[in-house]
Amino acid sequence: VTSSSEVFADFGSIFIRPTDRRMSKSTSAAEHDSAGKRSTATIGRGMSREEADALYLRSEPAPSRGCDRFISHSWSSSRASKVLALLWAHHHVGAMALSNVAFAAVALPAFVARLRTSLQQPWSVAFGAMVVLPELVYVLTLLFGHRLLVLVGRRQTCFLDRLCIHQTDLALKQAGIEKLADAVRDSRTLTVCWSNDYTSRLWCNFELAQAAHAHGARGLVFVPEWLAPFLLAANAFNLVAVVTAAAIERSDLFLILNRRHGFLGPTLLWVLVGFVPSLAMCAALRLKVQLHTHSMEQLASFSLKSARVSVESDRAIVEAEVVSLFGSTEAFDALVRTDVRAHVREALGTPYRVPFTWMVFIYLPYAWFGIVDTTALSEEAIGSIIPDADITVQQYAIGNVLYFGVLAFAALPLALQLTCLQTHATRKLPFTLGWMLDVLLFQLLAFGASAATNLVSAALVPLVHSQPVANVLQTVGSLFGYAPPQAAAGVVRLMLR
């Protein structure tokens, strides 16, 4: 691709351009005329007429109902970061759903077979089908999910200025600019590619004001350009840890760890394989905290009069439009500092917190690997984990799945959350010093979480001998066609090892 516009144009969306249909009721003729006087001097620089025609022809005249999304962005920010932000906003949820469907389609039969017949899956097949395949499905859907939407007949209508306003034909350009306010108001949502300089750009604030007035703060969708790189990098770092663990579990080192350290062997394994990826993840976390904090501070100190503009004569036009909508520029400033900022905080969380849904994505490779470990580990390796507990394959399967569930969705997210708190508290330290403190704390917390689970295991051992627990085990066993485990204490130690 040669430009972000070509990628945007291939999103499977219908890009609509403003037409001469009548103005919306909230726009007076005077307001409409003033909005149309925006300077066109800085739009489309460096673009040939042929390139501009090709982009413009990718858009269609606007339907009477308006469009689904108005994509608002700063022209000075990185092309790649805007493309990735929009891919994330459009496709992440669907990519997560399809990747987990792909995982479940393979994992559930393999897990049931392990319970019923103790069938061991080949390591390479299990890892490829339950970790590599879901990850590949996620990446492909994230990048090309728009093509799937086209196949099922679901296409959104979007407005993107670079496509929907002609960049070199002055008459078409002026006509598009005159309808810009209508395009914002008639869109169902304003999707903001939130870069560091977004709120400091005057015409970005013009679009923000129009959407906030028409739809309120909840009609705004902020997609920070730092969000997708942070989460994708963190997920990739944990995938590296899982790949390393898979290699170790197939070697003699895993048996040696278990024979020397008993059920603490797997804990040591995960501390070792997670160390190098944690170096990179703590660096990504510190960058996230710094950028997130800066973004929220920009909203807290927002001032329209401080925004920059390439052609100074445009300032009076934008400020007059904002005054017509809110009564004064100060009223719009107050709206951004309070309602808009509160809406963003609700959607993205505070800088010192990582929302749980983000952590589910970050540690998903661990959850997937739990089934691989359950279905592909040999009986010799299983027996070496707790030699004196007479562990059966079925006991190991149940305990291991629960253990990785606790690890991926409770223990490690808690460690990351506490590390994030420290990162925010020490954000003004030199980056390298703060990063080293983050790594140290995260490693201590990860090891402490493992030790704490062992203490909980010891406390729960007497409980598993009670009749209610025995009844539950009997019920679970009957569902999968195997006898209830006899050494329930071993299950608990495995579950929380």
N, C-alpha and C positions, 0 to 999 in steps of 0.2 A: 504494500500500500504506500501511497505517496503523501497522503494527508489524512488527518482525522476525519475530515468530511466524507471521504470515500468509505471509511469504516462505518460512520454514522448512517450513511445512506444504505448500507447493506444490513441494517438491523432487522429486516423483515417488517419494518414499519412503513406506513404511508406518510410521507412528509408533505404537509399542506402549506400553501402560501396564501397570504391574505388576498381577498377579492374585494370588489366594490360593493358588496352587500351593505345594507344600511348599518349605521353605527349602533352600538348597544345603547340602551336607554340611559345608562349612567354617564355617557360621554356627551358633553355639549359640543356644539359646532366650534365654539372658541377653543375649547380644550383640544379638539381634534385638529384644528388648524395649527395650534402651537406645537403639538406633538410632531406634526409633519415637517417642521422646519429644522429638524436635526441635520447637522452637517454630514455630508457623504464623503468628505475628503479623505478620511482615514479607512474607509471600508474597501476591501478588495484589492489592496495594494499588492503588487507583485503577481497578479493573476491575469492570464491572457483571456481574451474574449471567448476563445474556444473552450477553455477550462471552465469559465463562469457559466457559459451556456450549458455545458454538460452537467454541471451541478444543479443548475436551476431546473433543468428538464427532469430531474429525479423527483421533483415535488409536483403536487397536484393542486388545483384550486380548492379552497376550503369548503367543506360541506356546511350546511346551515346550522348544524349542531355544534360546531366548533371542533376542537381536537382533544385528544386524551392527555397529552403531555406537551408542555412548553419547556424546552431544554434551555436553561440559562447558564451561561458560562463566561469566563473571562478569556478574551482572545489572547492574552499574554501568557497564560499558563500552558503547561506541557501538553502536547497533543496526546502522547501515550497515556498520561495519567487520566485525562478526560475519557479516553476510550475505555480504559480499564474500569473507571468509576461507573460508566454507563453500563458496561457489560455486567458488572456486579449488581447494579440496581435492577436491571432487567431480568437477569438469569440465575442469580445465586440460589434463590429458594427452589426453583425448578431443578437446578443442578443437584442440590442436596437431596431432593426427593428421589430423583432418578438414580443417583449413586447408591442410595440406601435400598432402593428396590432391587438393583442389580446385586448388592451384597446379600440381601435376604433370600433372593432366589437361589443362591448357591449355598449360603450358610445354614439355613434351616434344615434342608435335607441331610447335609453332612453332620449336623449336630444330632439330629434324631437317629441317624445311623450309628453314630458313636455311642449313644445311650442304649440302643436296642441290641447291637451286635458287637460293640467295642471296635468297630471298623476304623482302622487308622488310614487317614488320607495321606498321599504323598506330599511331602513338604512343598515342593515346587508348585504342584497343582493347587494346593490349598492356599498358599500365599498369593499366587498369581490370580486366583479366582476371587479371593475374599479381601484382598488389599489392593493389588495393582489394578484389577478390573474396575472396582468402584471408584478409585482415584482417577482412572482414565476417563470413566463416564462423566465424572464431575467436571474435569477440565474441558472435555469436548463440548459438554452441554453449556458450560460457562461461555466458551468462545463462539459456539455455533448454535445456541439455543433458538435464535431467531429463525433459523431454517426449519426447525421442528414446528414452530408456531405457524409458519407459512403452510406446512404440509397439512396441519389440522384446521387451516382456515382462520386462524386467529392473528390479526394484524392490528397493531395500534396506530393511531394517527398522531403524529408529532410535529412540532414546529422547531426547526433549527435555523437560526438566522443565516448561516453560511449557505444553506441550500435553498431556503424559502424566500430570501431576498437576493435579487440579482446583484452580483458583485461588481459588474463593470458597466452595464447599461444604466445610465444616469436616470432616465425616465422610469424604468422598471424599479430601480433602486429606491427612488423617492416615493413611488407608489407603495412599495412594501413597507418603508419606514413609516409612512402616514398611517398604516393599519397596524403598526406594532403593538400599540396599547390594546387594540381590540383583540389581537391574537393572544395576548397574555390573559386578558379577562375571560375570553371565551374558552380557554383551556381548562380542563378539569383539575389539573395539578401543575405546579411549577416545579420541575426537577432541577435542582441547583447542583452543578458540578462545583463543589465548594473548595476552591483553592485558597492559598494564603492571601492573595490579593483581591478576592472576589468582592468583599464589602468595601474595598477602597476604590472600586471602579464605578464611576457615576452612572453609566448606562445600565450596569448590572443592578444598581440600586433602583433605577427607574422600573425595571422589570419586577423587582422584588416588591416595590410599592404597589404596582398595579395588581399583582397577584394577592398580596396581603389585604388590600382593600376589597377585592372581589370575593375572596374565599376565606379570609382570616388566616391566622398562623398555621392552622391544621391543613390548609391547602398547599403548604410548602413541603417539599421532600428534599432534605439536604443530604447529599451524598459526598462526604469528605473524600478528597483525592488521596488521603493517606490511609483510608480504611481498608480497601482491598489489598494493597501491598502488604500491610501489617498482618492481616488474617491469613492471606495466602502464604506468606513467608513462614509464619508460625506453624501452620499446618504442614508445610514442606519440611520444616526442621524436625517435627515429630515423626513424620514419615521416614526420615533418615534414621531416627532412633529405632523405629520399628524394624526397618530393614537390617540394621546392625544386630538387633536382638534375634531376628530370625536366623542370621548367619551364625551367631554364637550358640543358639539352641541346637543347631545341627552339628556342633563340634563337641569334642571331648571336654572343652572348658566348662560347659554347662554341667556335665556330670561331676567334674571336679569341684565346682562351687557347691553343688548340692551335698556331696559327700563330706565336704569339710565344714559346711555351715548349716546343713539341714534346711529347714524351710525358710531360713534367712537368705539362702542362695539366690532365689529369684529376686529378692529385694536388692541385693548387691548388684545383680545383673542390670536391673533397670536404672540404678544409680550410675553405673558405669556407662551404659549406652546413652543415657540421657545427658551426660555431662557436656560433651562437645556441642550437640544441638542447643543446649541451654545457653551456651555462650552467645550464639547468634540470636536466640529468641529474646534474651534479656536486652540485647542491643536494640532489637526491633521494638520491644516494649518501651524502652526509654524514649525512642523516637516518637512512638505513638503518644506517650504522655506529654511530651514537649509540644508536638503539633496540635494535639487536642486542646491543651491548655491555652495555647496561642489563639486558636480559633474561637474558644469561648470568651477569651479576653477581648477579642475584636468585637464580638457582639455586645459585650458589657459596656464598651466605650464607644459604641457606634455613633457616628456623626455624619450626616449627609453632606454638610458643608466642607468636611475634610476630604471628601472623595476626590479622586483625580479624574481628569478628562483630557483627551488629546486635543480637542478644539474648545477653547475656553468659552466661546460663545454658546456652547451647548448647555453650560451650567444654568443659565437663567431659564432655559426651556424646561429642563428637568425639575428645577426647584419650583417653578410655577405650576407644573403638573402635580407635584407632590402636595403643594399647598391647596390646590383645588380638591384633592382627595381627602386630606387629613386636617385641613385648616391651617397647619403650619408645619414647617420642617421639623420643629422640636417635637411635635406630636408623633410624627413618623419615627424620629429617633427613639422616643420613649417606647413605642410599640416594638421596635426591634430589640431594644435592651431588656424588655420584660416578656411580652407574649411570645415573640419569635425565639428568644433565647430559652425560655422555659420549654417550648415545644421541641427544640433541638436537644436540650438536656434530657427530656423524656424519651426521645428516640434513640439517642446515642449514649446516654449515661453521662456521668461526670468523668473528668479526666483521670481521676484516681480509681476508677472502677472499670472492670471488664465485664460487660453483660454476660449472663450465663449462656445465652444463645450463641454468642461469639466463642465462648470456651468449649461448647459442644463441638463446634466445627474445628477448633484448634486441636482438640484431643481425640477426634474421631478415629484417626489411625490406630490408637491404642485399643479402642473398643472393637474395631474390626480384627485387629491382631489377636484379641482374646479368643475368638472362635477358631482362628488358625492354630493357635497354641493348644486349644482344647481338642481339636480333631486330628492334628498331625503329630503331636508329641508321642514318642514311643512309650510303651509300658515300662521299659527299663528306666527311662528318664523320669516318668511319673513316680515309680517306686523309690527313686533316689531322693525325691524332695522331702518326704517324711518317712524314713525307712521303718520306723517302729509302729506306724499307725495302720498298717495293712490297708492301704488306700486302694480302692477299686477304680477302674476306668470311669465308671458312672459317677462315683463320688468326685473324682477329679474334674469331670466335665461340668457338673453343677457348680462346684466350688470355684473353678477357674473363671467361668463366665461371670459369676457374681463378683469375684475379685476384680476382674478387669472393668466391670461396670463401676465399682467403687473407685478404682484408680482413675478412670477416664472422666467420670462425671462428678466426682466429689473431692478426692484427695489432691490430685494435681490442679484442678481449678482453684481449690482453696489456697494452695501454695502460690499459684500465679496471682490470685487476688491480693494476698498479703504482700507479695513482692511489688505489685502495682502501687499499693499504698506507700511503700517505702520509696519507690521511684518518684512518685509525685512529691513526697516530702523533701527529697534530695535533688529535685530537678534543676536547682541553680548551681549545683556542684559541677566542676569540669566533667565532661561527658565520660571520659575514661574512668575516672575515680568512681563516679556514680554507677557506671556499668559494672565495675568490679564488685562493688557492694551488693548490687542486685544479684549477680551470679552467686556470691557467697550465701546470701540469704535464701535464695531459691533452692540451692543444693541442701542447705540445712533443713529447710522446710520439707523438701521431698523425702529426705532421709527420716526426719521426725515423723512425717505422716506414716511411713512404713512401720516405724517402731510403735507408733500409737495403735496401728491396726493390730499389731501382735498382742499388745496389752488388752485390747478389746476382745481379741480372740480368746485369750486366757479367761477373761471374765464370762464369756458366753459358753464355754465348754460345759459347765454343769447344766445349763439351760437346755441343751439339745437332748438330754436324756429324759426330759419330761414327756408325759403322755401326749399333750397337745402337739408338740413338735414331731413326735413319732407318727401321729395321725397325719400331719401334713406331708411328711416324707412318704408315708404309705400311699397317699392320694397322688402325689407327684409321680411316684414309681408306677402306679397303675396306669397313669395316662400315657407313659412312654414304654410300658411293657417290660419293666425290670423290677427286681425285688428291691425293697427299701434298703438303703445303706445300713450297714451294721456298725460302722465306725463313724458316727455322726460328728464326733469331736474333730476327726480329721478333715471333714468337710468345712467346718468353721475355720480351722486353721488355714486351709487352702483359700477359702473365700477372703480372708482378711490378712493373708500372709505378709 
